[in-house]
């Protein structure tokens, strides 16, 4: 699952979410409001929206649900060593950069 760090009234966050909608990924996105978590606010307060994926968590979820969301064959070359790493995509990004990031992380989508 992808996580979009956001907050209420953030027009850039809305733009990022619209890009995810264009790729039909909103069912696989968890939106987290950083305003209610001091640690998240300290980490992402001036950089939202930020899109993340935790490879280990997502791979386990796919294996448990048999959902074809992550393709291990297309995961980046260091995926075994990054299995517990959270990969982040910081704003600004456009739809093309989002698509490249998704592909690098083995995320399949159907626009």
Biopython code that builds the backbone (N, CA, C, O; Angstrom):
import numpy as np
from Bio.PDB.StructureBuilder import StructureBuilder

atoms = [
    (1, "UNK", "N", (0.833, -1.181, 0.000)),
    (1, "UNK", "CA", (0.000, 0.000, 0.000)),
    (1, "UNK", "C", (0.876, 1.242, 0.000)),
    (1, "UNK", "O", (1.928, 1.288, 0.637)),
    (2, "UNK", "N", (0.420, 2.226, -0.717)),
    (2, "UNK", "CA", (1.078, 3.514, -0.755)),
    (2, "UNK", "C", (0.515, 4.379, 0.360)),
    (2, "UNK", "O", (-0.650, 4.245, 0.735)),
    (3, "UNK", "N", (1.342, 5.261, 0.882)),
    (3, "UNK", "CA", (0.903, 6.217, 1.888)),
    (3, "UNK", "C", (1.173, 7.612, 1.364)),
    (3, "UNK", "O", (2.283, 7.918, 0.929)),
    (4, "UNK", "N", (0.152, 8.460, 1.405)),
    (4, "UNK", "CA", (0.300, 9.854, 1.019)),
    (4, "UNK", "C", (0.206, 10.689, 2.286)),
    (4, "UNK", "O", (-0.850, 10.772, 2.914)),
    (5, "UNK", "N", (1.334, 11.310, 2.657)),
    (5, "UNK", "CA", (1.342, 12.194, 3.816)),
    (5, "UNK", "C", (0.839, 13.548, 3.365)),
    (5, "UNK", "O", (1.310, 14.103, 2.373)),
    (6, "UNK", "N", (-0.127, 14.074, 4.107)),
    (6, "UNK", "CA", (-0.892, 15.225, 3.669)),
    (6, "UNK", "C", (-1.386, 15.980, 4.898)),
    (6, "UNK", "O", (-1.051, 15.637, 6.032)),
    (7, "UNK", "N", (-2.178, 17.002, 4.655)),
    (7, "UNK", "CA", (-2.913, 17.667, 5.723)),
    (7, "UNK", "C", (-4.100, 18.397, 5.106)),
    (7, "UNK", "O", (-4.124, 18.657, 3.903)),
    (8, "UNK", "N", (-5.056, 18.716, 5.916)),
    (8, "UNK", "CA", (-6.273, 19.373, 5.448)),
    (8, "UNK", "C", (-5.953, 20.740, 4.841)),
    (8, "UNK", "O", (-5.182, 21.520, 5.401)),
    (9, "UNK", "N", (-6.562, 21.012, 3.686)),
    (9, "UNK", "CA", (-6.386, 22.303, 3.040)),
    (9, "UNK", "C", (-5.118, 22.447, 2.227)),
    (9, "UNK", "O", (-4.812, 23.545, 1.763)),
    (10, "UNK", "N", (-4.378, 21.380, 2.044)),
    (10, "UNK", "CA", (-3.124, 21.416, 1.287)),
    (10, "UNK", "C", (-3.435, 21.218, -0.200)),
    (10, "UNK", "O", (-3.735, 20.103, -0.628)),
    (11, "UNK", "N", (-3.364, 22.296, -0.982)),
    (11, "UNK", "CA", (-3.711, 22.174, -2.405)),
    (11, "UNK", "C", (-2.691, 21.337, -3.167)),
    (11, "UNK", "O", (-3.047, 20.693, -4.154)),
    (12, "UNK", "N", (-1.430, 21.330, -2.735)),
    (12, "UNK", "CA", (-0.424, 20.480, -3.383)),
    (12, "UNK", "C", (-0.733, 19.009, -3.122)),
    (12, "UNK", "O", (-0.527, 18.163, -3.992)),
    (13, "UNK", "N", (-1.223, 18.707, -1.930)),
    (13, "UNK", "CA", (-1.610, 17.334, -1.592)),
    (13, "UNK", "C", (-2.782, 16.887, -2.455)),
    (13, "UNK", "O", (-2.838, 15.738, -2.895)),
    (14, "UNK", "N", (-3.705, 17.791, -2.690)),
    (14, "UNK", "CA", (-4.836, 17.481, -3.562)),
    (14, "UNK", "C", (-4.361, 17.212, -4.984)),
    (14, "UNK", "O", (-4.895, 16.333, -5.660)),
    (15, "UNK", "N", (-3.356, 17.967, -5.444)),
    (15, "UNK", "CA", (-2.801, 17.748, -6.778)),
    (15, "UNK", "C", (-2.130, 16.373, -6.862)),
    (15, "UNK", "O", (-2.274, 15.673, -7.864)),
    (16, "UNK", "N", (-1.402, 15.989, -5.818)),
    (16, "UNK", "CA", (-0.753, 14.679, -5.799)),
    (16, "UNK", "C", (-1.799, 13.572, -5.814)),
    (16, "UNK", "O", (-1.637, 12.576, -6.519)),
    (17, "UNK", "N", (-2.867, 13.736, -5.044)),
    (17, "UNK", "CA", (-3.926, 12.737, -5.003)),
    (17, "UNK", "C", (-4.601, 12.603, -6.368)),
    (17, "UNK", "O", (-4.958, 11.498, -6.776)),
    (18, "UNK", "N", (-4.775, 13.714, -7.072)),
    (18, "UNK", "CA", (-5.377, 13.668, -8.413)),
    (18, "UNK", "C", (-4.501, 12.878, -9.378)),
    (18, "UNK", "O", (-5.012, 12.171, -10.246)),
    (19, "UNK", "N", (-3.171, 12.996, -9.229)),
    (19, "UNK", "CA", (-2.277, 12.196, -10.065)),
    (19, "UNK", "C", (-2.483, 10.711, -9.785)),
    (19, "UNK", "O", (-2.491, 9.899, -10.709)),
    (20, "UNK", "N", (-2.647, 10.359, -8.525)),
    (20, "UNK", "CA", (-2.907, 8.963, -8.163)),
    (20, "UNK", "C", (-4.253, 8.502, -8.722)),
    (20, "UNK", "O", (-4.400, 7.349, -9.126)),
    (21, "UNK", "N", (-5.230, 9.404, -8.744)),
    (21, "UNK", "CA", (-6.537, 9.079, -9.333)),
    (21, "UNK", "C", (-6.393, 8.793, -10.824)),
    (21, "UNK", "O", (-7.023, 7.871, -11.341)),
    (22, "UNK", "N", (-5.574, 9.571, -11.514)),
    (22, "UNK", "CA", (-5.370, 9.385, -12.946)),
    (22, "UNK", "C", (-4.791, 8.009, -13.257)),
    (22, "UNK", "O", (-5.000, 7.472, -14.345)),
    (23, "UNK", "N", (-4.063, 7.443, -12.299)),
    (23, "UNK", "CA", (-3.457, 6.128, -12.477)),
    (23, "UNK", "C", (-4.295, 5.024, -11.833)),
    (23, "UNK", "O", (-3.857, 3.876, -11.755)),
    (24, "UNK", "N", (-5.491, 5.366, -11.377)),
    (24, "UNK", "CA", (-6.398, 4.401, -10.731)),
    (24, "UNK", "C", (-5.773, 3.719, -9.520)),
    (24, "UNK", "O", (-5.932, 2.513, -9.331)),
    (25, "UNK", "N", (-5.072, 4.481, -8.712)),
    (25, "UNK", "CA", (-4.394, 3.918, -7.551)),
    (25, "UNK", "C", (-5.009, 4.323, -6.217)),
    (25, "UNK", "O", (-4.495, 3.933, -5.168)),
    (26, "UNK", "N", (-6.072, 5.081, -6.225)),
    (26, "UNK", "CA", (-6.587, 5.609, -4.963)),
    (26, "UNK", "C", (-7.087, 4.525, -4.006)),
    (26, "UNK", "O", (-7.107, 4.742, -2.795)),
    (27, "UNK", "N", (-7.486, 3.376, -4.522)),
    (27, "UNK", "CA", (-7.902, 2.287, -3.633)),
    (27, "UNK", "C", (-6.719, 1.684, -2.885)),
    (27, "UNK", "O", (-6.898, 1.000, -1.878)),
    (28, "UNK", "N", (-5.517, 1.939, -3.377)),
    (28, "UNK", "CA", (-4.304, 1.404, -2.760)),
    (28, "UNK", "C", (-3.511, 2.472, -2.022)),
    (28, "UNK", "O", (-2.329, 2.284, -1.735)),
    (29, "UNK", "N", (-4.160, 3.597, -1.714)),
    (29, "UNK", "CA", (-3.476, 4.711, -1.051)),
    (29, "UNK", "C", (-4.121, 4.978, 0.296)),
    (29, "UNK", "O", (-5.340, 5.090, 0.421)),
    (30, "UNK", "N", (-3.273, 5.074, 1.284)),
    (30, "UNK", "CA", (-3.714, 5.476, 2.626)),
    (30, "UNK", "C", (-3.258, 6.925, 2.797)),
    (30, "UNK", "O", (-2.066, 7.219, 2.699)),
    (31, "UNK", "N", (-4.197, 7.820, 3.051)),
    (31, "UNK", "CA", (-3.871, 9.231, 3.256)),
    (31, "UNK", "C", (-3.729, 9.470, 4.752)),
    (31, "UNK", "O", (-4.634, 9.167, 5.529)),
    (32, "UNK", "N", (-2.572, 10.023, 5.153)),
    (32, "UNK", "CA", (-2.285, 10.261, 6.560)),
    (32, "UNK", "C", (-2.114, 11.761, 6.771)),
    (32, "UNK", "O", (-1.291, 12.402, 6.117)),
    (33, "UNK", "N", (-2.902, 12.311, 7.695)),
    (33, "UNK", "CA", (-2.807, 13.723, 8.036)),
    (33, "UNK", "C", (-1.697, 13.891, 9.071)),
    (33, "UNK", "O", (-1.792, 13.376, 10.185)),
    (34, "UNK", "N", (-0.646, 14.617, 8.691)),
    (34, "UNK", "CA", (0.515, 14.768, 9.566)),
    (34, "UNK", "C", (0.258, 15.712, 10.731)),
    (34, "UNK", "O", (1.042, 15.741, 11.680)),
    (35, "UNK", "N", (-0.822, 16.484, 10.681)),
    (35, "UNK", "CA", (-1.093, 17.489, 11.709)),
    (35, "UNK", "C", (-1.326, 16.876, 13.087)),
    (35, "UNK", "O", (-1.169, 17.557, 14.101)),
    (36, "UNK", "N", (-1.697, 15.604, 13.132)),
    (36, "UNK", "CA", (-2.039, 14.981, 14.398)),
    (36, "UNK", "C", (-0.928, 14.099, 14.966)),
    (36, "UNK", "O", (-1.145, 13.373, 15.937)),
    (37, "UNK", "N", (0.248, 14.160, 14.371)),
    (37, "UNK", "CA", (1.368, 13.332, 14.819)),
    (37, "UNK", "C", (2.628, 14.189, 14.822)),
    (37, "UNK", "O", (3.099, 14.609, 13.766)),
    (38, "UNK", "N", (3.168, 14.446, 15.995)),
    (38, "UNK", "CA", (4.334, 15.326, 16.119)),
    (38, "UNK", "C", (5.535, 14.822, 15.326)),
    (38, "UNK", "O", (6.248, 15.612, 14.708)),
    (39, "UNK", "N", (5.760, 13.511, 15.343)),
    (39, "UNK", "CA", (6.901, 12.959, 14.608)),
    (39, "UNK", "C", (6.736, 13.142, 13.104)),
    (39, "UNK", "O", (7.673, 13.544, 12.415)),
    (40, "UNK", "N", (5.546, 12.846, 12.602)),
    (40, "UNK", "CA", (5.299, 13.026, 11.173)),
    (40, "UNK", "C", (5.366, 14.496, 10.783)),
    (40, "UNK", "O", (5.888, 14.836, 9.721)),
    (41, "UNK", "N", (4.840, 15.364, 11.634)),
    (41, "UNK", "CA", (4.880, 16.791, 11.337)),
    (41, "UNK", "C", (6.321, 17.287, 11.293)),
    (41, "UNK", "O", (6.678, 18.090, 10.431)),
    (42, "UNK", "N", (7.153, 16.810, 12.225)),
    (42, "UNK", "CA", (8.568, 17.207, 12.228)),
    (42, "UNK", "C", (9.283, 16.705, 10.975)),
    (42, "UNK", "O", (10.142, 17.395, 10.427)),
    (43, "UNK", "N", (8.929, 15.513, 10.529)),
    (43, "UNK", "CA", (9.597, 14.920, 9.370)),
    (43, "UNK", "C", (9.116, 15.509, 8.045)),
    (43, "UNK", "O", (9.925, 15.788, 7.160)),
    (44, "UNK", "N", (7.798, 15.700, 7.905)),
    (44, "UNK", "CA", (7.231, 16.063, 6.608)),
    (44, "UNK", "C", (6.561, 17.437, 6.570)),
    (44, "UNK", "O", (6.005, 17.811, 5.537)),
    (45, "UNK", "N", (6.598, 18.188, 7.652)),
    (45, "UNK", "CA", (5.837, 19.423, 7.763)),
    (45, "UNK", "C", (5.988, 20.409, 6.623)),
    (45, "UNK", "O", (5.004, 21.023, 6.211)),
    (46, "UNK", "N", (7.195, 20.578, 6.102)),
    (46, "UNK", "CA", (7.404, 21.555, 5.026)),
    (46, "UNK", "C", (7.606, 20.885, 3.673)),
    (46, "UNK", "O", (7.912, 21.560, 2.690)),
    (47, "UNK", "N", (7.438, 19.568, 3.612)),
    (47, "UNK", "CA", (7.700, 18.863, 2.355)),
    (47, "UNK", "C", (6.480, 18.157, 1.779)),
    (47, "UNK", "O", (6.571, 17.550, 0.712)),
    (48, "UNK", "N", (5.334, 18.223, 2.466)),
    (48, "UNK", "CA", (4.157, 17.521, 1.949)),
    (48, "UNK", "C", (3.699, 18.156, 0.651)),
    (48, "UNK", "O", (3.855, 19.360, 0.445)),
    (49, "UNK", "N", (3.140, 17.349, -0.208)),
    (49, "UNK", "CA", (2.821, 15.940, -0.065)),
    (49, "UNK", "C", (4.054, 15.050, -0.269)),
    (49, "UNK", "O", (4.958, 15.370, -1.041)),
    (50, "UNK", "N", (4.054, 13.947, 0.438)),
    (50, "UNK", "CA", (5.088, 12.926, 0.299)),
    (50, "UNK", "C", (4.385, 11.589, 0.126)),
    (50, "UNK", "O", (3.480, 11.244, 0.887)),
    (51, "UNK", "N", (4.809, 10.848, -0.876)),
    (51, "UNK", "CA", (4.259, 9.527, -1.150)),
    (51, "UNK", "C", (5.294, 8.501, -0.731)),
    (51, "UNK", "O", (6.468, 8.624, -1.081)),
    (52, "UNK", "N", (4.870, 7.489, 0.015)),
    (52, "UNK", "CA", (5.813, 6.467, 0.470)),
    (52, "UNK", "C", (5.276, 5.076, 0.179)),
    (52, "UNK", "O", (4.080, 4.858, -0.019)),
    (53, "UNK", "N", (6.230, 4.140, 0.162)),
    (53, "UNK", "CA", (5.896, 2.724, 0.083)),
    (53, "UNK", "C", (6.887, 1.988, 0.969)),
    (53, "UNK", "O", (8.092, 2.235, 0.918)),
    (54, "UNK", "N", (6.359, 1.082, 1.781)),
    (54, "UNK", "CA", (7.202, 0.208, 2.586)),
    (54, "UNK", "C", (7.209, -1.133, 1.883)),
    (54, "UNK", "O", (6.212, -1.855, 1.896)),
    (55, "UNK", "N", (8.334, -1.465, 1.271)),
    (55, "UNK", "CA", (8.403, -2.653, 0.430)),
    (55, "UNK", "C", (8.076, -3.933, 1.181)),
    (55, "UNK", "O", (7.363, -4.783, 0.646)),
    (56, "UNK", "N", (8.565, -4.098, 2.382)),
    (56, "UNK", "CA", (8.317, -5.341, 3.128)),
    (56, "UNK", "C", (6.840, -5.474, 3.459)),
    (56, "UNK", "O", (6.257, -6.540, 3.261)),
    (57, "UNK", "N", (6.232, -4.420, 3.955)),
    (57, "UNK", "CA", (4.822, -4.454, 4.317)),
    (57, "UNK", "C", (3.965, -4.713, 3.090)),
    (57, "UNK", "O", (3.034, -5.517, 3.138)),
    (58, "UNK", "N", (4.273, -4.038, 1.993)),
    (58, "UNK", "CA", (3.459, -4.178, 0.794)),
    (58, "UNK", "C", (3.616, -5.544, 0.155)),
    (58, "UNK", "O", (2.636, -6.097, -0.344)),
    (59, "UNK", "N", (4.809, -6.102, 0.155)),
    (59, "UNK", "CA", (5.010, -7.416, -0.415)),
    (59, "UNK", "C", (4.249, -8.455, 0.391)),
    (59, "UNK", "O", (3.646, -9.365, -0.178)),
    (60, "UNK", "N", (4.274, -8.326, 1.726)),
    (60, "UNK", "CA", (3.523, -9.249, 2.571)),
    (60, "UNK", "C", (2.023, -9.135, 2.294)),
    (60, "UNK", "O", (1.327, -10.148, 2.227)),
    (61, "UNK", "N", (1.528, -7.919, 2.136)),
    (61, "UNK", "CA", (0.101, -7.718, 1.877)),
    (61, "UNK", "C", (-0.303, -8.349, 0.557)),
    (61, "UNK", "O", (-1.370, -8.954, 0.456)),
    (62, "UNK", "N", (0.535, -8.213, -0.443)),
    (62, "UNK", "CA", (0.230, -8.806, -1.740)),
    (62, "UNK", "C", (0.205, -10.317, -1.632)),
    (62, "UNK", "O", (-0.685, -10.963, -2.185)),
    (63, "UNK", "N", (1.162, -10.884, -0.932)),
    (63, "UNK", "CA", (1.213, -12.335, -0.787)),
    (63, "UNK", "C", (-0.010, -12.855, -0.035)),
    (63, "UNK", "O", (-0.523, -13.930, -0.346)),
    (64, "UNK", "N", (-0.479, -12.088, 0.959)),
    (64, "UNK", "CA", (-1.624, -12.520, 1.748)),
    (64, "UNK", "C", (-2.935, -12.382, 0.987)),
    (64, "UNK", "O", (-3.843, -13.191, 1.175)),
    (65, "UNK", "N", (-3.048, -11.376, 0.134)),
    (65, "UNK", "CA", (-4.326, -11.113, -0.529)),
    (65, "UNK", "C", (-4.353, -11.539, -1.983)),
    (65, "UNK", "O", (-5.399, -11.476, -2.629)),
    (66, "UNK", "N", (-3.208, -11.975, -2.506)),
    (66, "UNK", "CA", (-3.099, -12.359, -3.911)),
    (66, "UNK", "C", (-3.478, -11.230, -4.864)),
    (66, "UNK", "O", (-3.945, -11.484, -5.974)),
    (67, "UNK", "N", (-3.280, -9.995, -4.437)),
    (67, "UNK", "CA", (-3.541, -8.835, -5.281)),
    (67, "UNK", "C", (-2.294, -8.554, -6.099)),
    (67, "UNK", "O", (-1.185, -8.544, -5.564)),
    (68, "UNK", "N", (-2.471, -8.327, -7.386)),
    (68, "UNK", "CA", (-1.333, -8.065, -8.269)),
    (68, "UNK", "C", (-0.999, -6.578, -8.259)),
    (68, "UNK", "O", (-1.232, -5.871, -9.239)),
    (69, "UNK", "N", (-0.454, -6.115, -7.145)),
    (69, "UNK", "CA", (-0.101, -4.706, -7.016)),
    (69, "UNK", "C", (1.395, -4.508, -7.126)),
    (69, "UNK", "O", (1.845, -3.525, -7.715)),
    (70, "UNK", "N", (2.174, -5.421, -6.573)),
    (70, "UNK", "CA", (3.622, -5.306, -6.616)),
    (70, "UNK", "C", (4.168, -6.452, -7.446)),
    (70, "UNK", "O", (3.819, -7.612, -7.229)),
    (71, "UNK", "N", (5.014, -6.123, -8.382)),
    (71, "UNK", "CA", (5.640, -7.117, -9.227)),
    (71, "UNK", "C", (7.093, -7.275, -8.781)),
    (71, "UNK", "O", (7.909, -6.403, -9.081)),
    (72, "UNK", "N", (7.449, -8.350, -8.076)),
    (72, "UNK", "CA", (8.814, -8.519, -7.588)),
    (72, "UNK", "C", (9.848, -8.515, -8.710)),
    (72, "UNK", "O", (11.003, -8.160, -8.476)),
    (73, "UNK", "N", (9.456, -8.902, -9.923)),
    (73, "UNK", "CA", (10.399, -8.913, -11.037)),
    (73, "UNK", "C", (10.816, -7.516, -11.467)),
    (73, "UNK", "O", (11.877, -7.342, -12.066)),
    (74, "UNK", "N", (9.986, -6.516, -11.167)),
    (74, "UNK", "CA", (10.314, -5.157, -11.582)),
    (74, "UNK", "C", (10.773, -4.293, -10.423)),
    (74, "UNK", "O", (10.999, -3.096, -10.597)),
    (75, "UNK", "N", (10.914, -4.879, -9.249)),
    (75, "UNK", "CA", (11.409, -4.098, -8.124)),
    (75, "UNK", "C", (12.858, -3.740, -8.382)),
    (75, "UNK", "O", (13.558, -4.455, -9.099)),
    (76, "UNK", "N", (13.319, -2.625, -7.797)),
    (76, "UNK", "CA", (14.676, -2.182, -8.086)),
    (76, "UNK", "C", (15.694, -3.227, -7.651)),
    (76, "UNK", "O", (15.387, -4.111, -6.851)),
    (77, "UNK", "N", (16.902, -3.120, -8.180)),
    (77, "UNK", "CA", (17.922, -4.151, -8.025)),
    (77, "UNK", "C", (18.278, -4.412, -6.576)),
    (77, "UNK", "O", (18.678, -5.527, -6.240)),
    (78, "UNK", "N", (18.148, -3.435, -5.721)),
    (78, "UNK", "CA", (18.521, -3.602, -4.323)),
    (78, "UNK", "C", (17.327, -3.950, -3.448)),
    (78, "UNK", "O", (17.381, -3.758, -2.233)),
    (79, "UNK", "N", (16.253, -4.457, -4.037)),
    (79, "UNK", "CA", (15.028, -4.665, -3.272)),
    (79, "UNK", "C", (15.221, -5.630, -2.110)),
    (79, "UNK", "O", (14.601, -5.449, -1.062)),
    (80, "UNK", "N", (16.054, -6.638, -2.262)),
    (80, "UNK", "CA", (16.258, -7.579, -1.163)),
    (80, "UNK", "C", (16.862, -6.875, 0.044)),
    (80, "UNK", "O", (16.449, -7.123, 1.177)),
    (81, "UNK", "N", (17.834, -6.001, -0.190)),
    (81, "UNK", "CA", (18.446, -5.296, 0.923)),
    (81, "UNK", "C", (17.568, -4.153, 1.406)),
    (81, "UNK", "O", (17.751, -3.673, 2.525)),
    (82, "UNK", "N", (16.616, -3.703, 0.588)),
    (82, "UNK", "CA", (15.748, -2.598, 0.962)),
    (82, "UNK", "C", (14.385, -3.093, 1.437)),
    (82, "UNK", "O", (13.451, -2.299, 1.545)),
    (83, "UNK", "N", (14.253, -4.367, 1.717)),
    (83, "UNK", "CA", (12.948, -4.935, 2.020)),
    (83, "UNK", "C", (12.261, -4.240, 3.182)),
    (83, "UNK", "O", (11.031, -4.214, 3.237)),
    (84, "UNK", "N", (13.019, -3.679, 4.109)),
    (84, "UNK", "CA", (12.402, -2.982, 5.226)),
    (84, "UNK", "C", (12.510, -1.469, 5.074)),
    (84, "UNK", "O", (12.112, -0.729, 5.974)),
    (85, "UNK", "N", (13.033, -1.009, 3.970)),
    (85, "UNK", "CA", (13.198, 0.418, 3.742)),
    (85, "UNK", "C", (11.911, 1.033, 3.212)),
    (85, "UNK", "O", (11.186, 0.421, 2.427)),
    (86, "UNK", "N", (11.649, 2.232, 3.649)),
    (86, "UNK", "CA", (10.527, 2.996, 3.132)),
    (86, "UNK", "C", (11.058, 3.906, 2.042)),
    (86, "UNK", "O", (11.929, 4.739, 2.290)),
    (87, "UNK", "N", (10.540, 3.751, 0.847)),
    (87, "UNK", "CA", (10.934, 4.612, -0.259)),
    (87, "UNK", "C", (9.979, 5.792, -0.311)),
    (87, "UNK", "O", (8.765, 5.627, -0.188)),
    (88, "UNK", "N", (10.542, 6.996, -0.497)),
    (88, "UNK", "CA", (9.753, 8.211, -0.457)),
    (88, "UNK", "C", (9.868, 8.972, -1.776)),
    (88, "UNK", "O", (10.923, 8.991, -2.409)),
    (89, "UNK", "N", (8.771, 9.591, -2.170)),
    (89, "UNK", "CA", (8.737, 10.482, -3.323)),
    (89, "UNK", "C", (8.240, 11.830, -2.810)),
    (89, "UNK", "O", (7.087, 11.970, -2.401)),
    (90, "UNK", "N", (9.130, 12.815, -2.839)),
    (90, "UNK", "CA", (8.813, 14.138, -2.320)),
    (90, "UNK", "C", (8.296, 15.054, -3.419)),
    (90, "UNK", "O", (8.719, 14.959, -4.571)),
    (91, "UNK", "N", (7.382, 15.937, -3.056)),
    (91, "UNK", "CA", (6.869, 16.957, -3.953)),
    (91, "UNK", "C", (7.983, 17.951, -4.208)),
    (91, "UNK", "O", (8.740, 18.232, -3.279)),
    (92, "UNK", "N", (8.134, 18.498, -5.390)),
    (92, "UNK", "CA", (7.212, 18.396, -6.506)),
    (92, "UNK", "C", (7.503, 17.179, -7.375)),
    (92, "UNK", "O", (8.661, 16.823, -7.594)),
    (93, "UNK", "N", (6.451, 16.550, -7.862)),
    (93, "UNK", "CA", (6.568, 15.499, -8.871)),
    (93, "UNK", "C", (5.385, 15.605, -9.808)),
    (93, "UNK", "O", (4.283, 15.980, -9.409)),
    (94, "UNK", "N", (5.634, 15.269, -11.059)),
    (94, "UNK", "CA", (4.547, 15.268, -12.041)),
    (94, "UNK", "C", (4.145, 13.825, -12.311)),
    (94, "UNK", "O", (4.726, 12.900, -11.742)),
    (95, "UNK", "N", (3.179, 13.633, -13.154)),
    (95, "UNK", "CA", (2.650, 12.284, -13.392)),
    (95, "UNK", "C", (3.716, 11.363, -13.982)),
    (95, "UNK", "O", (3.754, 10.175, -13.661)),
    (96, "UNK", "N", (4.577, 11.900, -14.837)),
    (96, "UNK", "CA", (5.631, 11.074, -15.441)),
    (96, "UNK", "C", (6.641, 10.623, -14.388)),
    (96, "UNK", "O", (7.068, 9.468, -14.388)),
    (97, "UNK", "N", (7.020, 11.528, -13.497)),
    (97, "UNK", "CA", (7.950, 11.166, -12.421)),
    (97, "UNK", "C", (7.306, 10.173, -11.465)),
    (97, "UNK", "O", (7.971, 9.267, -10.961)),
    (98, "UNK", "N", (6.019, 10.343, -11.219)),
    (98, "UNK", "CA", (5.294, 9.389, -10.375)),
    (98, "UNK", "C", (5.293, 8.013, -11.014)),
    (98, "UNK", "O", (5.520, 7.015, -10.331)),
    (99, "UNK", "N", (5.041, 7.943, -12.312)),
    (99, "UNK", "CA", (5.023, 6.659, -13.015)),
    (99, "UNK", "C", (6.393, 5.975, -12.952)),
    (99, "UNK", "O", (6.467, 4.763, -12.747)),
    (100, "UNK", "N", (7.465, 6.730, -13.124)),
    (100, "UNK", "CA", (8.815, 6.158, -13.039)),
    (100, "UNK", "C", (9.064, 5.626, -11.632)),
    (100, "UNK", "O", (9.578, 4.518, -11.475)),
    (101, "UNK", "N", (8.708, 6.399, -10.605)),
    (101, "UNK", "CA", (8.912, 5.979, -9.220)),
    (101, "UNK", "C", (8.127, 4.715, -8.916)),
    (101, "UNK", "O", (8.639, 3.800, -8.270)),
    (102, "UNK", "N", (6.888, 4.662, -9.377)),
    (102, "UNK", "CA", (6.069, 3.461, -9.161)),
    (102, "UNK", "C", (6.713, 2.250, -9.816)),
    (102, "UNK", "O", (6.804, 1.185, -9.207)),
    (103, "UNK", "N", (7.162, 2.411, -11.062)),
    (103, "UNK", "CA", (7.784, 1.296, -11.776)),
    (103, "UNK", "C", (9.066, 0.848, -11.076)),
    (103, "UNK", "O", (9.320, -0.351, -10.956)),
    (104, "UNK", "N", (9.870, 1.798, -10.617)),
    (104, "UNK", "CA", (11.102, 1.457, -9.906)),
    (104, "UNK", "C", (10.827, 0.674, -8.630)),
    (104, "UNK", "O", (11.672, -0.097, -8.174)),
    (105, "UNK", "N", (9.654, 0.871, -8.060)),
    (105, "UNK", "CA", (9.290, 0.182, -6.825)),
    (105, "UNK", "C", (8.381, -1.019, -7.073)),
    (105, "UNK", "O", (7.823, -1.586, -6.134)),
    (106, "UNK", "N", (8.236, -1.405, -8.349)),
    (106, "UNK", "CA", (7.490, -2.605, -8.674)),
    (106, "UNK", "C", (5.996, -2.479, -8.560)),
    (106, "UNK", "O", (5.309, -3.488, -8.402)),
    (107, "UNK", "N", (5.461, -1.263, -8.635)),
    (107, "UNK", "CA", (4.030, -1.060, -8.518)),
    (107, "UNK", "C", (3.405, -1.103, -9.910)),
    (107, "UNK", "O", (3.775, -0.326, -10.790)),
    (108, "UNK", "N", (2.466, -2.006, -10.095)),
    (108, "UNK", "CA", (1.716, -2.087, -11.347)),
    (108, "UNK", "C", (0.445, -1.267, -11.208)),
    (108, "UNK", "O", (-0.202, -1.280, -10.161)),
    (109, "UNK", "N", (0.099, -0.568, -12.247)),
    (109, "UNK", "CA", (-1.118, 0.230, -12.234)),
    (109, "UNK", "C", (-1.735, 0.171, -13.627)),
    (109, "UNK", "O", (-1.069, -0.156, -14.609)),
    (110, "UNK", "N", (-3.003, 0.490, -13.686)),
    (110, "UNK", "CA", (-3.727, 0.435, -14.963)),
    (110, "UNK", "C", (-4.483, 1.735, -15.151)),
    (110, "UNK", "O", (-5.612, 1.877, -14.683)),
    (111, "UNK", "N", (-3.844, 2.711, -15.853)),
    (111, "UNK", "CA", (-4.513, 4.014, -16.043)),
    (111, "UNK", "C", (-5.749, 3.904, -16.910)),
    (111, "UNK", "O", (-6.418, 4.906, -17.161)),
]
sb = StructureBuilder()
sb.init_structure("model")
sb.init_model(0)
sb.init_chain("A")
sb.init_seg("    ")
for serial, (resi, resn, name, xyz) in enumerate(atoms, 1):
    if name == "N":
        sb.init_residue(resn, " ", resi, " ")
    sb.init_atom(name, np.array(xyz, "f"), 0.0, 1.0, " ", f" {name:<3s}", serial, name[0])
structure = sb.get_structure()
